[in-house]
């Protein structure tokens, strides 16, 4: 699996919000500056995160973004699923382990592929945003 910059930048930005959780809102401009990420790209990423109710924004002098939930309540799987949309490692297996083979075969490869997909998903579900701080 190869994650896009959308996920990498999203995780870096969410780490910034995690560090300030319960204290201050964080502006996208400051994240853009500190992390050397295009402000326009961050706006696109945060649009998805806001739509998924992972972050909220406030306007005004002390405005900016903050997490909706505690960092320990947000899994890395949840973040990646929002930002990548498709968590499938293999074309013939969906993210839940269901085989969708075009050849309708019952090859031995699906057994190992299902295990790999499950192991990665379980690892990502077992890690929270707090683990990255």
N, C-alpha and C positions, 0 to 999 in steps of 0.2 A: 504494500500500500504506500502510495506516495501522497502526502498531504500537500495541498496547495499553499501558497503564501497567505491566502485568506485565513487558513487555520493557524498557521504559524504567527501571523501578525495579530490575529484575534486572541490567541492565548497570551501573547506578550502584553497586549492591551488589558486583558482581563486580570492579569497578574498585578498590573498597576492599580486597578480598581480594588483588588483584594487587599493590597497593602494599605489602602485608605478606608477600608470597610468600616462603617460606623463612625467615621470621623468627617472626612471632607468629600465633596464631589470632585471629580477629576475632569478637566476639559480635554476634548479631543486634540486641541492645539498643543497642549502640554505633552500628551502621549506621543503625538506626531513628532514633536521636537526631540523628546527624550529617546524615543525608540527609532528615530530616522525612518518613519513610515509616512507615506503620502497622506495628507489630511483628507483628500477626496476619497482615497481608498478606505481609510478608517471610517469615514461617514457611511460608506456602503456596507462595511462589515457591521457597524453598530446599528444600522437600519435592520439587518437580519436579527441581531441579538435582541433588539428592542421589540421587534415583532414577535419573537419567541418568548418574550417576557423574562428575559435573563437579566436585562439592564433597564434602568429608567433614567430619564433626563429631567433636569430642572433648569429653568431659565433664570437669568438675573445675575447679580454681582457674584454670588456664591454658587452659581449654577454649574452644570456639568453632568457627568454620568456617574451612576453608582449601581452596585449590584442589587438585585431584587431580593436575593437570598444570601445567607451566610456562605462564605467561600467553601466551607466543609460540606455544604449541601448541594454543591454544583459539581457533577462528575465531568471528567475530561471527555467521556463518551458523549454526554449531552452536548457539550460545546462543539465537538467535532461533527456530530450528527447535524447540528444546526448549520454549521459553516460549510460542510462538504456535501450535504444532502445524501450522498450515496456512500454507505459504509462497507459496501461489498468489496472484498478482496479479489474474489474470483467470479468470473462471468456465469458459471454454472450453479452457484450457490448464493442465495440471498442472505442478508445479514442475520436472519433468524435460523439459518442452517437448512433451509428447504432447498432441495436439489431441483434446478430448472435447466436440465441439460437438453440442448437442441437435438442431440443424437439419441435421446431416450435410452442411454446406456446405463449400465450398472457397474461402472468401472471401479476399481479399487482406489483410484485417486480421490474420489469424493469423500471417502472416510477420513483421509488425512487433511483434506481441505476444510472439511467441516470442523475438525478439531483445531486447526490453525485459526479459523475465523472465530470460533468460540473463545479460544485462549486470548486472542487480542481484545475482543469485546469485553471479556471478563476483567482483563487487566485495566482497560480504560474505564470501566464502570467502577472498579475498585479504587480508583485514584480521584481525588477531589482537587479543586482549584487551590485549596489550602496547602496541599502537598507540594505545590510549585512555588510557594512563597519562601 
